[in-house]
Amino acid sequence: MQTTLDVRGMTCGHCEKSVKGAIEELNGVTGVEVHLNTGKVDVTYDDAQVAVADLREAVEEQGYDVVV
């Protein structure tokens, strides 16, 4: 599966690394691409192992807002 999260609050390379790292730690995630200039995060994952809600929670735990 693939989804795109709309993440607010990312402003720098550190933000990008925090979000990418948090998502990559989740079981079932096979790819993460962060687009800092647009705030979009493309995630490829196995929906049998992880849900979109888990992805959103991982980003929000880093202090960023996910717009649904």
mmCIF file of the N, C-alpha and C atoms, coordinates in Angstrom:
data_MODEL
# 
_entry.id   MODEL 
# 
loop_
_atom_site.group_PDB 
_atom_site.id 
_atom_site.type_symbol 
_atom_site.label_atom_id 
_atom_site.label_alt_id 
_atom_site.label_comp_id 
_atom_site.label_asym_id 
_atom_site.label_entity_id 
_atom_site.label_seq_id 
_atom_site.pdbx_PDB_ins_code 
_atom_site.Cartn_x 
_atom_site.Cartn_y 
_atom_site.Cartn_z 
_atom_site.occupancy 
_atom_site.B_iso_or_equiv 
_atom_site.pdbx_formal_charge 
_atom_site.auth_seq_id 
_atom_site.auth_comp_id 
_atom_site.auth_asym_id 
_atom_site.auth_atom_id 
_atom_site.pdbx_PDB_model_num 
ATOM 1   N N  . MET A 1 1  ? 0.842  -1.179 0.000  1.00 0.00 ? 1  MET A N  1 
ATOM 2   C CA . MET A 1 1  ? 0.000  0.000  0.000  1.00 0.00 ? 1  MET A CA 1 
ATOM 3   C C  . MET A 1 1  ? 0.887  1.243  0.000  1.00 0.00 ? 1  MET A C  1 
ATOM 4   N N  . GLN A 1 2  ? 0.280  2.342  -0.456 1.00 0.00 ? 2  GLN A N  1 
ATOM 5   C CA . GLN A 1 2  ? 0.992  3.610  -0.428 1.00 0.00 ? 2  GLN A CA 1 
ATOM 6   C C  . GLN A 1 2  ? 0.015  4.699  -0.003 1.00 0.00 ? 2  GLN A C  1 
ATOM 7   N N  . THR A 1 3  ? 0.501  5.628  0.805  1.00 0.00 ? 3  THR A N  1 
ATOM 8   C CA . THR A 1 3  ? -0.312 6.763  1.224  1.00 0.00 ? 3  THR A CA 1 
ATOM 9   C C  . THR A 1 3  ? 0.570  7.991  1.299  1.00 0.00 ? 3  THR A C  1 
ATOM 10  N N  . THR A 1 4  ? -0.068 9.158  1.269  1.00 0.00 ? 4  THR A N  1 
ATOM 11  C CA . THR A 1 4  ? 0.650  10.418 1.422  1.00 0.00 ? 4  THR A CA 1 
ATOM 12  C C  . THR A 1 4  ? 0.070  11.154 2.612  1.00 0.00 ? 4  THR A C  1 
ATOM 13  N N  . LEU A 1 5  ? 0.931  11.491 3.552  1.00 0.00 ? 5  LEU A N  1 
ATOM 14  C CA . LEU A 1 5  ? 0.529  12.261 4.723  1.00 0.00 ? 5  LEU A CA 1 
ATOM 15  C C  . LEU A 1 5  ? 0.838  13.728 4.474  1.00 0.00 ? 5  LEU A C  1 
ATOM 16  N N  . ASP A 1 6  ? -0.053 14.611 4.905  1.00 0.00 ? 6  ASP A N  1 
ATOM 17  C CA . ASP A 1 6  ? 0.161  16.051 4.826  1.00 0.00 ? 6  ASP A CA 1 
ATOM 18  C C  . ASP A 1 6  ? 0.592  16.510 6.214  1.00 0.00 ? 6  ASP A C  1 
ATOM 19  N N  . VAL A 1 7  ? 1.886  16.787 6.364  1.00 0.00 ? 7  VAL A N  1 
ATOM 20  C CA . VAL A 1 7  ? 2.467  17.091 7.675  1.00 0.00 ? 7  VAL A CA 1 
ATOM 21  C C  . VAL A 1 7  ? 2.763  18.583 7.783  1.00 0.00 ? 7  VAL A C  1 
ATOM 22  N N  . ARG A 1 8  ? 2.267  19.197 8.844  1.00 0.00 ? 8  ARG A N  1 
ATOM 23  C CA . ARG A 1 8  ? 2.495  20.626 9.076  1.00 0.00 ? 8  ARG A CA 1 
ATOM 24  C C  . ARG A 1 8  ? 3.541  20.811 10.155 1.00 0.00 ? 8  ARG A C  1 
ATOM 25  N N  . GLY A 1 9  ? 4.385  21.813 9.971  1.00 0.00 ? 9  GLY A N  1 
ATOM 26  C CA . GLY A 1 9  ? 5.373  22.159 10.995 1.00 0.00 ? 9  GLY A CA 1 
ATOM 27  C C  . GLY A 1 9  ? 6.797  21.775 10.662 1.00 0.00 ? 9  GLY A C  1 
ATOM 28  N N  . MET A 1 10 ? 7.005  21.068 9.549  1.00 0.00 ? 10 MET A N  1 
ATOM 29  C CA . MET A 1 10 ? 8.375  20.711 9.160  1.00 0.00 ? 10 MET A CA 1 
ATOM 30  C C  . MET A 1 10 ? 9.010  21.917 8.466  1.00 0.00 ? 10 MET A C  1 
ATOM 31  N N  . THR A 1 11 ? 10.175 22.340 8.966  1.00 0.00 ? 11 THR A N  1 
ATOM 32  C CA . THR A 1 11 ? 10.805 23.535 8.401  1.00 0.00 ? 11 THR A CA 1 
ATOM 33  C C  . THR A 1 11 ? 12.268 23.336 8.011  1.00 0.00 ? 11 THR A C  1 
ATOM 34  N N  . CYS A 1 12 ? 12.864 22.204 8.427  1.00 0.00 ? 12 CYS A N  1 
ATOM 35  C CA . CYS A 1 12 ? 14.304 22.058 8.182  1.00 0.00 ? 12 CYS A CA 1 
ATOM 36  C C  . CYS A 1 12 ? 14.678 20.593 8.014  1.00 0.00 ? 12 CYS A C  1 
ATOM 37  N N  . GLY A 1 13 ? 15.938 20.362 7.757  1.00 0.00 ? 13 GLY A N  1 
ATOM 38  C CA . GLY A 1 13 ? 16.441 19.008 7.579  1.00 0.00 ? 13 GLY A CA 1 
ATOM 39  C C  . GLY A 1 13 ? 16.273 18.145 8.821  1.00 0.00 ? 13 GLY A C  1 
ATOM 40  N N  . HIS A 1 14 ? 16.402 18.750 9.994  1.00 0.00 ? 14 HIS A N  1 
ATOM 41  C CA . HIS A 1 14 ? 16.207 17.991 11.234 1.00 0.00 ? 14 HIS A CA 1 
ATOM 42  C C  . HIS A 1 14 ? 14.766 17.507 11.336 1.00 0.00 ? 14 HIS A C  1 
ATOM 43  N N  . CYS A 1 15 ? 13.820 18.358 10.962 1.00 0.00 ? 15 CYS A N  1 
ATOM 44  C CA . CYS A 1 15 ? 12.402 17.977 10.956 1.00 0.00 ? 15 CYS A CA 1 
ATOM 45  C C  . CYS A 1 15 ? 12.191 16.785 10.035 1.00 0.00 ? 15 CYS A C  1 
ATOM 46  N N  . GLU A 1 16 ? 12.778 16.874 8.869  1.00 0.00 ? 16 GLU A N  1 
ATOM 47  C CA . GLU A 1 16 ? 12.654 15.811 7.869  1.00 0.00 ? 16 GLU A CA 1 
ATOM 48  C C  . GLU A 1 16 ? 13.184 14.488 8.423  1.00 0.00 ? 16 GLU A C  1 
ATOM 49  N N  . LYS A 1 17 ? 14.353 14.528 9.064  1.00 0.00 ? 17 LYS A N  1 
ATOM 50  C CA . LYS A 1 17 ? 14.948 13.315 9.620  1.00 0.00 ? 17 LYS A CA 1 
ATOM 51  C C  . LYS A 1 17 ? 14.108 12.748 10.754 1.00 0.00 ? 17 LYS A C  1 
ATOM 52  N N  . SER A 1 18 ? 13.548 13.620 11.590 1.00 0.00 ? 18 SER A N  1 
ATOM 53  C CA . SER A 1 18 ? 12.717 13.164 12.712 1.00 0.00 ? 18 SER A CA 1 
ATOM 54  C C  . SER A 1 18 ? 11.489 12.416 12.217 1.00 0.00 ? 18 SER A C  1 
ATOM 55  N N  . VAL A 1 19 ? 10.812 13.006 11.244 1.00 0.00 ? 19 VAL A N  1 
ATOM 56  C CA . VAL A 1 19 ? 9.590  12.395 10.708 1.00 0.00 ? 19 VAL A CA 1 
ATOM 57  C C  . VAL A 1 19 ? 9.922  11.086 9.994  1.00 0.00 ? 19 VAL A C  1 
ATOM 58  N N  . LYS A 1 20 ? 10.941 11.120 9.153  1.00 0.00 ? 20 LYS A N  1 
ATOM 59  C CA . LYS A 1 20 ? 11.321 9.915  8.401  1.00 0.00 ? 20 LYS A CA 1 
ATOM 60  C C  . LYS A 1 20 ? 11.725 8.795  9.355  1.00 0.00 ? 20 LYS A C  1 
ATOM 61  N N  . GLY A 1 21 ? 12.536 9.116  10.347 1.00 0.00 ? 21 GLY A N  1 
ATOM 62  C CA . GLY A 1 21 ? 13.007 8.118  11.299 1.00 0.00 ? 21 GLY A CA 1 
ATOM 63  C C  . GLY A 1 21 ? 11.872 7.498  12.094 1.00 0.00 ? 21 GLY A C  1 
ATOM 64  N N  . ALA A 1 22 ? 10.932 8.326  12.525 1.00 0.00 ? 22 ALA A N  1 
ATOM 65  C CA . ALA A 1 22 ? 9.811  7.822  13.324 1.00 0.00 ? 22 ALA A CA 1 
ATOM 66  C C  . ALA A 1 22 ? 8.953  6.854  12.523 1.00 0.00 ? 22 ALA A C  1 
ATOM 67  N N  . ILE A 1 23 ? 8.728  7.170  11.264 1.00 0.00 ? 23 ILE A N  1 
ATOM 68  C CA . ILE A 1 23 ? 7.900  6.295  10.418 1.00 0.00 ? 23 ILE A CA 1 
ATOM 69  C C  . ILE A 1 23 ? 8.654  5.020  10.068 1.00 0.00 ? 23 ILE A C  1 
ATOM 70  N N  . GLU A 1 24 ? 9.937  5.149  9.763  1.00 0.00 ? 24 GLU A N  1 
ATOM 71  C CA . GLU A 1 24 ? 10.728 3.969  9.378  1.00 0.00 ? 24 GLU A CA 1 
ATOM 72  C C  . GLU A 1 24 ? 10.841 2.943  10.499 1.00 0.00 ? 24 GLU A C  1 
ATOM 73  N N  . GLU A 1 25 ? 10.704 3.376  11.752 1.00 0.00 ? 25 GLU A N  1 
ATOM 74  C CA . GLU A 1 25 ? 10.799 2.453  12.890 1.00 0.00 ? 25 GLU A CA 1 
ATOM 75  C C  . GLU A 1 25 ? 9.601  1.512  12.989 1.00 0.00 ? 25 GLU A C  1 
ATOM 76  N N  . LEU A 1 26 ? 8.502  1.854  12.335 1.00 0.00 ? 26 LEU A N  1 
ATOM 77  C CA . LEU A 1 26 ? 7.290  1.037  12.429 1.00 0.00 ? 26 LEU A CA 1 
ATOM 78  C C  . LEU A 1 26 ? 7.429  -0.234 11.598 1.00 0.00 ? 26 LEU A C  1 
ATOM 79  N N  . ASN A 1 27 ? 7.000  -1.362 12.189 1.00 0.00 ? 27 ASN A N  1 
ATOM 80  C CA . ASN A 1 27 ? 7.003  -2.623 11.459 1.00 0.00 ? 27 ASN A CA 1 
ATOM 81  C C  . ASN A 1 27 ? 6.038  -2.529 10.287 1.00 0.00 ? 27 ASN A C  1 
ATOM 82  N N  . GLY A 1 28 ? 6.483  -2.998 9.132  1.00 0.00 ? 28 GLY A N  1 
ATOM 83  C CA . GLY A 1 28 ? 5.628  -3.004 7.956  1.00 0.00 ? 28 GLY A CA 1 
ATOM 84  C C  . GLY A 1 28 ? 5.885  -1.856 7.001  1.00 0.00 ? 28 GLY A C  1 
ATOM 85  N N  . VAL A 1 29 ? 6.641  -0.846 7.432  1.00 0.00 ? 29 VAL A N  1 
ATOM 86  C CA . VAL A 1 29 ? 6.965  0.285  6.555  1.00 0.00 ? 29 VAL A CA 1 
ATOM 87  C C  . VAL A 1 29 ? 8.155  -0.093 5.687  1.00 0.00 ? 29 VAL A C  1 
ATOM 88  N N  . THR A 1 30 ? 7.989  0.050  4.378  1.00 0.00 ? 30 THR A N  1 
ATOM 89  C CA . THR A 1 30 ? 9.060  -0.336 3.458  1.00 0.00 ? 30 THR A CA 1 
ATOM 90  C C  . THR A 1 30 ? 9.701  0.853  2.747  1.00 0.00 ? 30 THR A C  1 
ATOM 91  N N  . GLY A 1 31 ? 9.075  2.020  2.837  1.00 0.00 ? 31 GLY A N  1 
ATOM 92  C CA . GLY A 1 31 ? 9.665  3.188  2.191  1.00 0.00 ? 31 GLY A CA 1 
ATOM 93  C C  . GLY A 1 31 ? 9.056  4.479  2.703  1.00 0.00 ? 31 GLY A C  1 
ATOM 94  N N  . VAL A 1 32 ? 9.898  5.508  2.858  1.00 0.00 ? 32 VAL A N  1 
ATOM 95  C CA . VAL A 1 32 ? 9.436  6.820  3.304  1.00 0.00 ? 32 VAL A CA 1 
ATOM 96  C C  . VAL A 1 32 ? 10.163 7.873  2.479  1.00 0.00 ? 32 VAL A C  1 
ATOM 97  N N  . GLU A 1 33 ? 9.398  8.797  1.899  1.00 0.00 ? 33 GLU A N  1 
ATOM 98  C CA . GLU A 1 33 ? 10.002 9.908  1.171  1.00 0.00 ? 33 GLU A CA 1 
ATOM 99  C C  . GLU A 1 33 ? 9.363  11.195 1.664  1.00 0.00 ? 33 GLU A C  1 
ATOM 100 N N  . VAL A 1 34 ? 10.186 12.070 2.255  1.00 0.00 ? 34 VAL A N  1 
ATOM 101 C CA . VAL A 1 34 ? 9.705  13.327 2.814  1.00 0.00 ? 34 VAL A CA 1 
ATOM 102 C C  . VAL A 1 34 ? 9.987  14.451 1.825  1.00 0.00 ? 34 VAL A C  1 
ATOM 103 N N  . HIS A 1 35 ? 8.951  15.231 1.536  1.00 0.00 ? 35 HIS A N  1 
ATOM 104 C CA . HIS A 1 35 ? 9.076  16.397 0.644  1.00 0.00 ? 35 HIS A CA 1 
ATOM 105 C C  . HIS A 1 35 ? 8.920  17.640 1.517  1.00 0.00 ? 35 HIS A C  1 
ATOM 106 N N  . LEU A 1 36 ? 10.040 18.144 1.989  1.00 0.00 ? 36 LEU A N  1 
ATOM 107 C CA . LEU A 1 36 ? 10.052 19.244 2.951  1.00 0.00 ? 36 LEU A CA 1 
ATOM 108 C C  . LEU A 1 36 ? 9.351  20.490 2.405  1.00 0.00 ? 36 LEU A C  1 
ATOM 109 N N  . ASN A 1 37 ? 9.538  20.785 1.126  1.00 0.00 ? 37 ASN A N  1 
ATOM 110 C CA . ASN A 1 37 ? 8.975  22.014 0.548  1.00 0.00 ? 37 ASN A CA 1 
ATOM 111 C C  . ASN A 1 37 ? 7.450  21.992 0.458  1.00 0.00 ? 37 ASN A C  1 
ATOM 112 N N  . THR A 1 38 ? 6.843  20.812 0.382  1.00 0.00 ? 38 THR A N  1 
ATOM 113 C CA . THR A 1 38 ? 5.380  20.725 0.285  1.00 0.00 ? 38 THR A CA 1 
ATOM 114 C C  . THR A 1 38 ? 4.731  20.205 1.559  1.00 0.00 ? 38 THR A C  1 
ATOM 115 N N  . GLY A 1 39 ? 5.531  19.624 2.451  1.00 0.00 ? 39 GLY A N  1 
ATOM 116 C CA . GLY A 1 39 ? 4.988  19.046 3.669  1.00 0.00 ? 39 GLY A CA 1 
ATOM 117 C C  . GLY A 1 39 ? 4.379  17.671 3.451  1.00 0.00 ? 39 GLY A C  1 
ATOM 118 N N  . LYS A 1 40 ? 4.592  17.095 2.286  1.00 0.00 ? 40 LYS A N  1 
ATOM 119 C CA . LYS A 1 40 ? 4.035  15.780 1.982  1.00 0.00 ? 40 LYS A CA 1 
ATOM 120 C C  . LYS A 1 40 ? 5.040  14.690 2.338  1.00 0.00 ? 40 LYS A C  1 
ATOM 121 N N  . VAL A 1 41 ? 4.494  13.588 2.867  1.00 0.00 ? 41 VAL A N  1 
ATOM 122 C CA . VAL A 1 41 ? 5.324  12.431 3.199  1.00 0.00 ? 41 VAL A CA 1 
ATOM 123 C C  . VAL A 1 41 ? 4.695  11.214 2.539  1.00 0.00 ? 41 VAL A C  1 
ATOM 124 N N  . ASP A 1 42 ? 5.407  10.636 1.571  1.00 0.00 ? 42 ASP A N  1 
ATOM 125 C CA . ASP A 1 42 ? 4.933  9.437  0.884  1.00 0.00 ? 42 ASP A CA 1 
ATOM 126 C C  . ASP A 1 42 ? 5.435  8.216  1.642  1.00 0.00 ? 42 ASP A C  1 
ATOM 127 N N  . VAL A 1 43 ? 4.516  7.319  1.978  1.00 0.00 ? 43 VAL A N  1 
ATOM 128 C CA . VAL A 1 43 ? 4.867  6.134  2.755  1.00 0.00 ? 43 VAL A CA 1 
ATOM 129 C C  . VAL A 1 43 ? 4.377  4.887  2.020  1.00 0.00 ? 43 VAL A C  1 
ATOM 130 N N  . THR A 1 44 ? 5.275  3.924  1.861  1.00 0.00 ? 44 THR A N  1 
ATOM 131 C CA . THR A 1 44 ? 4.927  2.615  1.316  1.00 0.00 ? 44 THR A CA 1 
ATOM 132 C C  . THR A 1 44 ? 4.962  1.640  2.476  1.00 0.00 ? 44 THR A C  1 
ATOM 133 N N  . TYR A 1 45 ? 3.885  0.850  2.625  1.00 0.00 ? 45 TYR A N  1 
ATOM 134 C CA . TYR A 1 45 ? 3.784  -0.007 3.800  1.00 0.00 ? 45 TYR A CA 1 
ATOM 135 C C  . TYR A 1 45 ? 2.930  -1.236 3.520  1.00 0.00 ? 45 TYR A C  1 
ATOM 136 N N  . ASP A 1 46 ? 3.021  -2.194 4.436  1.00 0.00 ? 46 ASP A N  1 
ATOM 137 C CA . ASP A 1 46 ? 2.217  -3.416 4.390  1.00 0.00 ? 46 ASP A CA 1 
ATOM 138 C C  . ASP A 1 46 ? 1.028  -3.198 5.318  1.00 0.00 ? 46 ASP A C  1 
ATOM 139 N N  . ASP A 1 47 ? -0.173 -3.097 4.757  1.00 0.00 ? 47 ASP A N  1 
ATOM 140 C CA . ASP A 1 47 ? -1.341 -2.779 5.572  1.00 0.00 ? 47 ASP A CA 1 
ATOM 141 C C  . ASP A 1 47 ? -1.763 -3.929 6.492  1.00 0.00 ? 47 ASP A C  1 
ATOM 142 N N  . ALA A 1 48 ? -1.116 -5.076 6.355  1.00 0.00 ? 48 ALA A N  1 
ATOM 143 C CA . ALA A 1 48 ? -1.373 -6.176 7.295  1.00 0.00 ? 48 ALA A CA 1 
ATOM 144 C C  . ALA A 1 48 ? -0.578 -5.979 8.587  1.00 0.00 ? 48 ALA A C  1 
ATOM 145 N N  . GLN A 1 49 ? 0.440  -5.099 8.537  1.00 0.00 ? 49 GLN A N  1 
ATOM 146 C CA . GLN A 1 49 ? 1.308  -4.893 9.700  1.00 0.00 ? 49 GLN A CA 1 
ATOM 147 C C  . GLN A 1 49 ? 1.163  -3.518 10.346 1.00 0.00 ? 49 GLN A C  1 
ATOM 148 N N  . VAL A 1 50 ? 0.738  -2.533 9.577  1.00 0.00 ? 50 VAL A N  1 
ATOM 149 C CA . VAL A 1 50 ? 0.663  -1.166 10.100 1.00 0.00 ? 50 VAL A CA 1 
ATOM 150 C C  . VAL A 1 50 ? -0.502 -0.432 9.431  1.00 0.00 ? 50 VAL A C  1 
ATOM 151 N N  . ALA A 1 51 ? -1.165 0.428  10.194 1.00 0.00 ? 51 ALA A N  1 
ATOM 152 C CA . ALA A 1 51 ? -2.298 1.196  9.685  1.00 0.00 ? 51 ALA A CA 1 
ATOM 153 C C  . ALA A 1 51 ? -1.907 2.661  9.517  1.00 0.00 ? 51 ALA A C  1 
ATOM 154 N N  . VAL A 1 52 ? -2.685 3.382  8.724  1.00 0.00 ? 52 VAL A N  1 
ATOM 155 C CA . VAL A 1 52 ? -2.431 4.813  8.526  1.00 0.00 ? 52 VAL A CA 1 
ATOM 156 C C  . VAL A 1 52 ? -2.484 5.550  9.866  1.00 0.00 ? 52 VAL A C  1 
ATOM 157 N N  . ALA A 1 53 ? -3.368 5.120  10.758 1.00 0.00 ? 53 ALA A N  1 
ATOM 158 C CA . ALA A 1 53 ? -3.447 5.748  12.087 1.00 0.00 ? 53 ALA A CA 1 
ATOM 159 C C  . ALA A 1 53 ? -2.122 5.617  12.842 1.00 0.00 ? 53 ALA A C  1 
ATOM 160 N N  . ASP A 1 54 ? -1.431 4.491  12.658 1.00 0.00 ? 54 ASP A N  1 
ATOM 161 C CA . ASP A 1 54 ? -0.120 4.296  13.293 1.00 0.00 ? 54 ASP A CA 1 
ATOM 162 C C  . ASP A 1 54 ? 0.913  5.260  12.714 1.00 0.00 ? 54 ASP A C  1 
ATOM 163 N N  . LEU A 1 55 ? 0.850  5.465  11.415 1.00 0.00 ? 55 LEU A N  1 
ATOM 164 C CA . LEU A 1 55 ? 1.769  6.401  10.751 1.00 0.00 ? 55 LEU A CA 1 
ATOM 165 C C  . LEU A 1 55 ? 1.547  7.809  11.292 1.00 0.00 ? 55 LEU A C  1 
ATOM 166 N N  . ARG A 1 56 ? 0.280  8.191  11.365 1.00 0.00 ? 56 ARG A N  1 
ATOM 167 C CA . ARG A 1 56 ? -0.088 9.520  11.856 1.00 0.00 ? 56 ARG A CA 1 
ATOM 168 C C  . ARG A 1 56 ? 0.384  9.704  13.300 1.00 0.00 ? 56 ARG A C  1 
ATOM 169 N N  . GLU A 1 57 ? 0.175  8.701  14.124 1.00 0.00 ? 57 GLU A N  1 
ATOM 170 C CA . GLU A 1 57 ? 0.575  8.778  15.530 1.00 0.00 ? 57 GLU A CA 1 
ATOM 171 C C  . GLU A 1 57 ? 2.088  8.931  15.664 1.00 0.00 ? 57 GLU A C  1 
ATOM 172 N N  . ALA A 1 58 ? 2.850  8.202  14.854 1.00 0.00 ? 58 ALA A N  1 
ATOM 173 C CA . ALA A 1 58 ? 4.312  8.290  14.913 1.00 0.00 ? 58 ALA A CA 1 
ATOM 174 C C  . ALA A 1 58 ? 4.791  9.700  14.585 1.00 0.00 ? 58 ALA A C  1 
ATOM 175 N N  . VAL A 1 59 ? 4.159  10.338 13.605 1.00 0.00 ? 59 VAL A N  1 
ATOM 176 C CA . VAL A 1 59 ? 4.531  11.708 13.228 1.00 0.00 ? 59 VAL A CA 1 
ATOM 177 C C  . VAL A 1 59 ? 4.122  12.687 14.323 1.00 0.00 ? 59 VAL A C  1 
ATOM 178 N N  . GLU A 1 60 ? 2.919  12.531 14.857 1.00 0.00 ? 60 GLU A N  1 
ATOM 179 C CA . GLU A 1 60 ? 2.435  13.446 15.890 1.00 0.00 ? 60 GLU A CA 1 
ATOM 180 C C  . GLU A 1 60 ? 3.260  13.338 17.165 1.00 0.00 ? 60 GLU A C  1 
ATOM 181 N N  . GLU A 1 61 ? 3.792  12.146 17.459 1.00 0.00 ? 61 GLU A N  1 
ATOM 182 C CA . GLU A 1 61 ? 4.651  11.984 18.633 1.00 0.00 ? 61 GLU A CA 1 
ATOM 183 C C  . GLU A 1 61 ? 5.955  12.767 18.493 1.00 0.00 ? 61 GLU A C  1 
ATOM 184 N N  . GLN A 1 62 ? 6.326  13.113 17.259 1.00 0.00 ? 62 GLN A N  1 
ATOM 185 C CA . GLN A 1 62 ? 7.526  13.912 17.031 1.00 0.00 ? 62 GLN A CA 1 
ATOM 186 C C  . GLN A 1 62 ? 7.221  15.414 17.138 1.00 0.00 ? 62 GLN A C  1 
ATOM 187 N N  . GLY A 1 63 ? 5.946  15.764 17.336 1.00 0.00 ? 63 GLY A N  1 
ATOM 188 C CA . GLY A 1 63 ? 5.581  17.163 17.523 1.00 0.00 ? 63 GLY A CA 1 
ATOM 189 C C  . GLY A 1 63 ? 5.042  17.858 16.286 1.00 0.00 ? 63 GLY A C  1 
ATOM 190 N N  . TYR A 1 64 ? 4.668  17.096 15.280 1.00 0.00 ? 64 TYR A N  1 
ATOM 191 C CA . TYR A 1 64 ? 4.147  17.681 14.038 1.00 0.00 ? 64 TYR A CA 1 
ATOM 192 C C  . TYR A 1 64 ? 2.671  17.329 13.888 1.00 0.00 ? 64 TYR A C  1 
ATOM 193 N N  . ASP A 1 65 ? 1.960  18.148 13.138 1.00 0.00 ? 65 ASP A N  1 
ATOM 194 C CA . ASP A 1 65 ? 0.534  17.920 12.902 1.00 0.00 ? 65 ASP A CA 1 
ATOM 195 C C  . ASP A 1 65 ? 0.343  17.236 11.570 1.00 0.00 ? 65 ASP A C  1 
ATOM 196 N N  . VAL A 1 66 ? -0.541 16.235 11.554 1.00 0.00 ? 66 VAL A N  1 
ATOM 197 C CA . VAL A 1 66 ? -0.911 15.558 10.322 1.00 0.00 ? 66 VAL A CA 1 
ATOM 198 C C  . VAL A 1 66 ? -2.318 16.019 9.968  1.00 0.00 ? 66 VAL A C  1 
ATOM 199 N N  . VAL A 1 67 ? -2.474 16.609 8.782  1.00 0.00 ? 67 VAL A N  1 
ATOM 200 C CA . VAL A 1 67 ? -3.765 17.104 8.320  1.00 0.00 ? 67 VAL A CA 1 
ATOM 201 C C  . VAL A 1 67 ? -4.459 15.963 7.570  1.00 0.00 ? 67 VAL A C  1 
ATOM 202 N N  . VAL A 1 68 ? -5.689 15.692 7.974  1.00 0.00 ? 68 VAL A N  1 
ATOM 203 C CA . VAL A 1 68 ? -6.426 14.591 7.357  1.00 0.00 ? 68 VAL A CA 1 
ATOM 204 C C  . VAL A 1 68 ? -7.287 15.117 6.230  1.00 0.00 ? 68 VAL A C  1 
# 
